[in-house]
Amino acid sequence: MGSFTGFWTTWGWSLAATVGFATVVWVASLVRSDASLVDRVWGLFFVVQAWVVAFLGGDTLGDRPLLVAVLVTIWGVRLSGYLTWRNWGEGEDPRYVAMRERSSGNFAVLSLFRVFWLQAVLATVIGIPLVAIATRDGSLGWLDAIATVVWAVGLYFEAVGDWQLSRFLADPSNRGHVMDQGLWAWTRHPNYFGDTVVWTAYGLFAVAAGAWWALLGPVLMGVLIVRVSGVALTDQRMTSSDTKREGYDEYVARTNAFVPGPRKAAA
C-alpha cells in the first residue's frame, strides 16, 4: 500500500468513474436542453470519487478513507441539493446559452468535451487528496481530529451562509437590497470561504496519511473559488450596473472580502 503505482492506478479508476458519471449527466442535459446540470452535480463528482477510491485504494476499507468518504458525501450531497433547489425552474445558465449560440449547431458534442468531461478531469485533479488518503495505510490520529473540526467549521460557513442568503432573497421586502446580516456581516462570501475550508480539511487528512503533496488539490480548489469562478464571478456580477444593489459600495468598504472578520468603521 502507498506505492506510487498504486496511487496512479487508483487515480485512473477515479478518473474513469468521474468521466462516466459526467457522461450520464451530459445525456440528461441533452434531454433537458440545459448544460447547467453540470454545475448542480459538481459536488457529486467528488462523492463518486470518494467511494470509488475508498473501495479500490486498498486491500481493506480503512478508517480514514471511510471517514473522509462519509464527510465528502455529506458535503457533496448538500451542495448539489442546494444548487438544484436554488436554480430549479431558472433555465440554462447564461454562460452556456452564450456557448450554445456560438457553437453553430454543434453544442451537444462540444459540451461533452468542453464542459462535462473538462469539469470531470478538473474534479479528479482536485480530488487528489481523496486518492492519497485511500492508498495509504495508517490509523486515525490527532491530525485527523483537527481535520474533522476544520471540516465542520467549513461546512457551517457554507451551509449556514447559503441558508441565510436563501431566506433573505425569499423576502420580497429585501428585493434590491444587500445581504449584510448573519455570516454575511463578517465576510462577503461565507459560502465560498466555507468551501475552501472544507477542502483544506481534506488536505489535512491527506497530510495525516503522509501525503503532504496532495495539498495541491485544496490549493487548486482555493484558486478556482477565489480567482476564477465563485468569488470573482460573484463580485463581477454584483458590481455590474445592471445588477448592483443599493448600498453595495458601503457594504464592500465595511466587510471583509473573504476571510471573516469584524466590520470596519464607516469611512
Secondary structure as GFF3:
##gff-version 3
##sequence-region A 1 267
A	DSSP	alpha_helix	4	32	.	.	.	ID=ss1
A	DSSP	alpha_helix	37	40	.	.	.	ID=ss2
A	DSSP	alpha_helix	42	56	.	.	.	ID=ss3
A	DSSP	alpha_helix	63	86	.	.	.	ID=ss4
A	DSSP	alpha_helix	94	102	.	.	.	ID=ss5
A	DSSP	alpha_helix	107	111	.	.	.	ID=ss6
A	DSSP	pi_helix	112	117	.	.	.	ID=ss7
A	DSSP	alpha_helix	118	126	.	.	.	ID=ss8
A	DSSP	alpha_helix	128	134	.	.	.	ID=ss9
A	DSSP	alpha_helix	142	170	.	.	.	ID=ss10
A	DSSP	three_ten_helix	172	174	.	.	.	ID=ss11
A	DSSP	three_ten_helix	182	185	.	.	.	ID=ss12
A	DSSP	alpha_helix	190	208	.	.	.	ID=ss13
A	DSSP	three_ten_helix	212	215	.	.	.	ID=ss14
A	DSSP	alpha_helix	216	223	.	.	.	ID=ss15
A	DSSP	pi_helix	224	228	.	.	.	ID=ss16
A	DSSP	alpha_helix	230	238	.	.	.	ID=ss17
A	DSSP	alpha_helix	248	254	.	.	.	ID=ss18
###
